[in-house]
Amino acid sequence: MKAKPILISILIYLPSVLLAVFYVPTALDKLLDPHQTGKIVQSSAVMLTAGIFILTGLALFYYHKTMLWGVTMLSLYMLPVIGIHLYKGKPAEVLMLILMSTVFAIYIRKPEVFAKN
């Protein structure tokens, strides 16, 4: 019977862990190669700031007390990225799914945030 609580914990945190598969490489790419070409904003300071912003948002997202701040930061990063992809005519559906997955992960971990009072 002890396997059930462990399985529930794994299933609750699995979407949050999978989000790191997207956000961590994106942040490290911006931090390690800030002189990227082909971007709308080609400033290395903007790329470094974006990388730090993503990693900070992800760290806040994983800590239970600051989860709302983390999801807010990650959403504030993803919304302009989706807008840029739509502006350039690139496919943005996967990015929209990642944004929805971020909100869904916080709903699974802390459903009382979305409950009506």
matplotlib code that plots the C-alpha trace (Angstrom):
import matplotlib.pyplot as plt

x = [0.0, 3.0, 3.6, 0.4, 1.5, 4.9, 3.3, 0.9, 3.9, 5.8, 2.7, 2.2, 5.8, 6.4, 5.0, 7.1, 10.2, 9.5, 9.2, 12.9, 13.7, 12.6, 13.4, 16.9, 18.5, 16.8, 18.2, 21.7, 21.7, 21.0, 23.6, 26.4, 25.8, 24.5, 25.7, 23.0, 22.1, 18.7, 16.8, 14.6, 16.7, 20.4, 21.8, 23.9, 22.7, 19.1, 20.0, 21.9, 19.0, 16.5, 18.6, 18.9, 15.2, 14.3, 16.5, 15.2, 11.6, 12.3, 13.9, 10.9, 8.6, 10.0, 9.9, 6.5, 6.0, 7.1, 5.4, 3.1, 5.9, 7.8, 4.9, 4.3, 7.9, 7.9, 4.6, 5.9, 8.9, 6.8, 4.1, 6.4, 8.2, 4.9, 4.1, 7.5, 7.0, 3.6, 5.0, 7.8, 5.4, 7.1, 5.0, 4.1, 1.8, 4.5, 5.3, 1.6, 1.5, 4.6, 2.9, -0.3, 1.8, 3.4, 0.0, -1.2, 1.8, 1.1, -2.6, -1.6, 0.8, -1.4, -5.0, -6.3, -4.9, -7.5, -10.4, -13.3, -13.6]
y = [0.0, 2.3, 2.3, 4.3, 7.5, 7.3, 6.8, 9.8, 12.0, 11.0, 11.7, 15.1, 16.2, 14.6, 17.5, 19.9, 17.9, 17.6, 21.3, 21.6, 19.6, 22.7, 25.6, 24.6, 24.1, 27.3, 29.3, 27.8, 28.5, 32.1, 32.3, 30.4, 31.9, 35.5, 36.6, 34.7, 35.9, 35.9, 37.1, 40.2, 41.6, 40.8, 42.4, 40.1, 41.8, 41.0, 37.3, 37.1, 38.7, 36.3, 33.3, 34.5, 35.3, 31.8, 30.1, 32.3, 31.6, 27.9, 27.9, 29.8, 27.5, 24.4, 25.9, 25.4, 28.8, 30.8, 28.6, 31.4, 33.8, 31.2, 30.4, 34.1, 34.7, 31.7, 32.9, 36.4, 34.9, 32.6, 35.1, 37.5, 34.4, 33.1, 36.6, 36.8, 33.4, 34.4, 37.7, 35.8, 33.2, 30.4, 27.6, 28.6, 25.7, 23.8, 27.0, 27.4, 23.8, 24.4, 27.5, 25.5, 22.7, 25.2, 26.3, 22.7, 21.7, 24.3, 23.2, 19.6, 20.6, 23.3, 23.1, 25.3, 28.3, 27.8, 27.1, 29.5, 31.2]
z = [0.0, 0.3, -3.4, -4.0, -2.3, -3.9, -7.3, -6.7, -5.8, -8.9, -11.1, -9.4, -10.0, -13.4, -15.5, -13.6, -14.1, -17.8, -18.2, -17.1, -20.3, -22.3, -20.0, -18.8, -22.3, -23.5, -20.6, -20.9, -24.7, -24.0, -21.2, -23.0, -26.5, -26.0, -29.4, -31.3, -34.8, -36.4, -33.3, -33.2, -30.4, -31.1, -27.9, -25.8, -22.7, -23.5, -24.1, -20.8, -19.0, -20.6, -19.6, -16.0, -16.0, -17.2, -14.6, -11.8, -12.8, -13.0, -9.5, -8.1, -9.9, -8.2, -4.7, -3.2, -1.6, -4.6, -7.2, -8.4, -8.9, -10.9, -13.2, -13.6, -14.7, -17.1, -18.6, -19.0, -20.9, -23.1, -24.1, -26.0, -27.5, -28.9, -30.2, -32.0, -33.5, -34.8, -36.1, -38.0, -39.3, -37.5, -35.9, -32.4, -31.4, -29.5, -27.5, -26.7, -25.5, -23.3, -21.8, -21.2, -19.7, -17.3, -16.0, -15.9, -13.8, -11.2, -11.2, -10.5, -7.7, -6.1, -7.2, -4.4, -6.3, -9.0, -6.6, -6.3, -2.9]

ax = plt.figure().add_subplot(projection="3d")
ax.plot(x, y, z, "-o")
ax.set_aspect("equal")
plt.show()
